[in-house]
Amino acid sequence: AQSVAQPEDQVNVAEGNPLTVKCTYSVSGNPYLFWYVQYPNRGLQFLLKYITGDNLVKGSYGFEAEFNKSQTSFHLKKPSALVSDSALYFCAVRDNNDMRFGAGTRLTVKP
Amino acid sequence: DGGITQSPKYLFRKEGQNVTLSCEQNLNHDAMYWYRQDPGQGLRLIYYSQIVNDFQKGDIAEGYSVSREKKESFPLTVTSAQKNPTAFYLCASKPVGDIQSYGYTFGSGTRLTVV
């Protein structure tokens, strides 16, 4: 079965600094990878996806993610963090008719 | 606007009581999903449905039941057999067969608490 792992429960960065939220995957075949963001007491919102093509994927709110096949990683990045980016971030992978989610990483951006 | 509506936003259940969480979508999506979210555990799949009048168990279906009588509706019943139902429940949908889609569209969730 396909799976993803988010090795960090919590990431703290200062506003204006670059941020990285890590995700590694384990799949058979070509991976279909996603990043979602969740604000308190809300559903998940789509940020970006990798299906095929360029390894650098650009998404919503200035986020981007780099697909690295050799390292089986799909890390989420942003050049300059905002306090409003503070939220829970989920990496996910398509698995037949379902989507498998990581445990989530809580990002805190401090002023 | 198209989207998924979950109700109620907050729900309190007494011991031994069944409760039903509503999920309605007007996106014309074929597939619908129910997830349970607990702190530090991410999302776990309870049930999903690819088509009307058909549904499949997910990873943690015990103590839950669903129905799919209409394309736009996928209610989840938390039965008294579910021993630890306190959690945040998320409903999602997507078009069937569209692997190039934006993944899932999620509702805003229902927070269920046992009192």
Contacts between the chains, C-beta under 8 A, distances in Angstrom:
chain1	res1	chain2	res2	distance
A	9	B	40	7.0
A	32	B	99	6.4
A	34	B	103	4.7
A	36	B	103	7.6
A	36	B	106	7.9
A	41	B	9	7.8
A	41	B	88	7.7
A	41	B	108	7.7
A	41	B	109	6.7
A	41	B	111	6.8
A	42	B	108	5.4
A	42	B	109	6.7
A	43	B	4	7.6
A	43	B	6	7.8
A	43	B	90	5.7
A	43	B	92	7.7
A	43	B	106	3.3
A	43	B	107	5.2
A	43	B	108	4.9
A	43	B	109	5.4
A	44	B	43	7.9
A	44	B	90	7.0
A	44	B	92	7.8
A	44	B	104	7.5
A	44	B	106	4.6
A	45	B	106	7.4
A	46	B	102	5.0
A	46	B	103	5.8
A	46	B	104	7.8
A	46	B	105	7.9
A	49	B	102	6.8
A	49	B	103	6.2
A	51	B	99	7.2
A	51	B	100	6.2
A	90	B	42	6.6
A	90	B	43	7.2
A	92	B	103	7.0
A	94	B	99	6.8
A	94	B	103	7.7
A	97	B	31	7.1
A	97	B	48	6.9
A	97	B	50	6.3
A	97	B	56	8.0
A	98	B	33	7.6
A	98	B	45	6.0
A	98	B	48	6.6
A	98	B	58	7.4
A	99	B	103	6.4
A	99	B	104	6.1
A	101	B	35	8.0
A	101	B	42	4.7
A	101	B	43	4.4
A	102	B	42	5.8
A	103	B	40	6.2
A	103	B	41	6.1
A	103	B	42	4.1
A	104	B	40	7.7
A	104	B	42	5.3
